[in-house]
């Protein structure tokens, strides 16, 4: 499927600015556009008990996937990061990584 044909939902319209989910243990992200810093903040600060992150399709607006994975791994809190069989990671230029 072509990148341009996909619909990605902007992070700021999906997750309320002041929202926190302290009891959330599993998060599935599918067709969302987000900055690296927001993804890290979401999983680390706004979801302090997150244990499992599942990724399907994400478009990274700023930052690098290497930086995201380094921070998530460094936190030592997540038990698992799972990529669906059809997982696609895009960066801001639409390239499928």
C-alpha positions in Angstrom: 0.0 0.0 0.0 1.3 3.4 -0.9 2.3 5.7 2.0 0.2 8.6 0.6 -2.9 6.5 0.5 -2.7 5.6 4.2 -4.6 7.7 6.8 -2.6 8.5 9.9 -4.2 10.1 12.9 -2.3 12.9 14.6 -1.2 12.2 18.1 -2.5 15.4 19.5 -6.1 14.6 18.4 -6.0 11.1 19.7 -4.5 11.6 23.2 -5.7 14.6 25.3 -2.9 17.0 26.1 -3.3 16.6 29.9 -4.4 12.9 29.8 -2.7 10.3 31.9 -3.3 6.6 32.1 -1.5 5.3 35.2 -3.2 1.9 35.2 -2.6 1.1 31.5 -0.4 -1.9 31.0 -0.8 -2.5 27.3 -0.8 0.0 24.4 -1.4 -0.8 20.7 -0.5 2.0 18.3 -2.0 1.8 14.8 -1.8 4.5 12.1 -0.7 7.3 14.2 1.5 10.3 13.4 3.7 11.3 16.4 7.0 13.0 17.2 9.7 10.8 18.8 9.7 12.9 22.0 5.9 12.6 22.3 6.0 8.8 21.9 8.7 8.5 24.6 6.8 10.9 26.9 3.5 9.1 26.3 4.9 5.7 27.1 7.3 6.8 29.9 5.5 9.6 31.8 1.8 9.5 30.9 1.6 5.7 31.1 4.0 4.9 34.0 2.8 1.3 34.4 3.0 0.4 30.7 4.5 -3.0 30.3 3.6 -4.0 26.7 3.8 -1.8 23.6 2.5 -3.2 20.3 3.1 -1.4 17.1 1.4 -1.7 13.8 1.9 1.4 11.7 3.4 4.6 12.9 4.6 7.7 11.1 7.4 9.5 13.0 7.1 13.2 12.4 10.4 14.3 14.1 13.3 12.4 15.6 14.6 8.9 14.8 13.4 5.4 15.4 16.9 4.6 16.8 16.4 7.3 19.4 12.9 6.0 20.3 14.0 2.4 20.7 17.1 3.4 22.7 15.0 5.4 25.2 12.3 2.7 25.5 15.0 0.0 26.0 16.9 2.3 28.4 13.8 2.8 30.6 13.9 -0.9 31.5 10.2 -0.8 32.3 8.7 -2.5 29.2 8.4 -6.2 29.3 7.7 -6.4 25.6 7.7 -4.3 22.4 5.9 -6.3 19.7 5.7 -5.5 16.0 2.7 -6.9 14.2 3.5 -9.1 11.3 2.5 -6.2 9.0 4.2 -3.5 11.1 5.4 -0.5 9.1 7.5 2.3 10.6 7.6 5.5 8.5 9.6 8.6 9.1 8.5 12.1 8.1 9.5 11.7 4.5 7.2 8.7 4.0 9.9 6.1 3.7 9.0 2.7 5.0 11.8 1.6 7.3 
